[in-house]
Amino acid sequence: MKKETVKTLTILGATLLLTGCKQTTQIRQETEYATLRISSSNRELVQTYPAAIRGRQDIEIYPQVGGFISQVAVKEGEKVKKGQTLFIIDQVPYKAALQTVEANVKAARAGVSTAQLTYDSKKELFARNVISQFELSTAENNLLTAKAQLSQAEAQETNAQNNLSYTVVKSPADGIVGTIPYRVGALVSSGSPRPLTTVSDNAEMYVYFSMTENQLLALTRRYGSVDEALRSMPDIQLKLSDGTTYTRPGRIETISGIIDQTTGSVSLRAVFPNEGRLLHSGDSGNVVIPYKRENCIVIPQIATMEIQDKTYVYKVEDEIPQHTMIEVTPVNNGQEYIVEAGLTRGDVIVAEGVGLMRPGVSIQTKPATQE
């Protein structure tokens, strides 16, 4: 009884095994792999660079004279014009100093008048041989001394007038008032550690970013020269810190001619309009620069696989896929690669299902489509 059971189970197992093999063979025979024939095409790419945003002018306002602040004439964030009063420093001591030197000037002028009269009188007497040459020379020297004293007093008067005018701190340019760390009653001077405030010209914003040495070389080769690149480069975009794109395009204005030896990068400056004052000095963002790649090989990313940071495709030759390593540059749409090396126009690759492939095993392919 046991022998018959074992014999029956053995026959049943063999039957199932043959059936499974037959089904597997049928599945393998029915599986087809879509292929892609390589051709060239054009793509619009972008490169992104971290950037720092600054006002066209960020002017730190320091006092030129010392004293207590008697008036703060503006508010933080206020829009000011060139020449508008920002702060007033206590003027009492500077007015007193000006009055003193003005009195000194008057006295010096009187001294010059007296010395001039004396010299004229001595000169007439000398002409009549009444006095000696010594007395005439002495009178002349006294006149020269009085004139020098007058010049010195007038210089002191000018300095006192300037010091008094410096007590009224004015904006040197149109712009926006920044933080005001000092209030009425604070003692300030030209040596204060912090500026009274900062006036930023925000009508246009400077956006600073850096390129590596290799990126600069590629840019120069693409346009022929740095000057030609500045003339011919398309408008650029600015991505703000919240991920949104600034609505107004900008232009690259300057490319530094010096490469920083510590970082191996070169500095560039772009300018963006800022009529709506959306951009603020001190903001950060990313500069987005578009550029075109013409007659390049483009393949879908699903046709590739990565092994140890290397990118591979299956190139089909005589219905046999060959494991082929390629060098690629990602396209910004996240779905394609530009092939820099490893494939040529006319090659045929497996377009999908590459994760199931085995190199060297003959496959059944669908007709190759033109990329």
Sequence and secondary structure as in RCSB ss.txt:
>XXXX:A:sequence
MKKETVKTLTILGATLLLTGCKQTTQIRQETEYATLRISSSNRELVQTYPAAIRGRQDIEIYPQVGGFISQVAVK
EGEKVKKGQTLFIIDQVPYKAALQTVEANVKAARAGVSTAQLTYDSKKELFARNVISQFELSTAENNLLTAKAQL
SQAEAQETNAQNNLSYTVVKSPADGIVGTIPYRVGALVSSGSPRPLTTVSDNAEMYVYFSMTENQLLALTRRYGS
VDEALRSMPDIQLKLSDGTTYTRPGRIETISGIIDQTTGSVSLRAVFPNEGRLLHSGDSGNVVIPYKRENCIVIP
QIATMEIQDKTYVYKVEDEIPQHTMIEVTPVNNGQEYIVEAGLTRGDVIVAEGVGLMRPGVSIQTKPATQE
>XXXX:A:secstr
 HHHHHHHHHHHHHHHHHHHHHHHHHHHHH  B EEE  EEEEEEEEEEEEEEEEEEEEEE  SS EEEEEE   
TT EE TT EEEEE  HHHHHHHHHHHHHHHHHHHHHHHHHHHHHHHHHHHHTTSS HHHHHHHHHHHHHHHHHH
HHHHHHHHHHHHHHHHTEEE SSSEEE      TT EE TT SS SEEEEEEEEEEEEEEEEHHHHHHHHHHHSS
HHHHHHH   BEEEETTS B SS BEEEEE S  BTTTTEEEEEEEEE TT  S TT EEEEEEEEEEEEEEEEE
GGG EEETTEEEEEEEETTEEEEEEEEEEE TTSSEEEEEES  TT EEE S GGG  TT    B   EE 
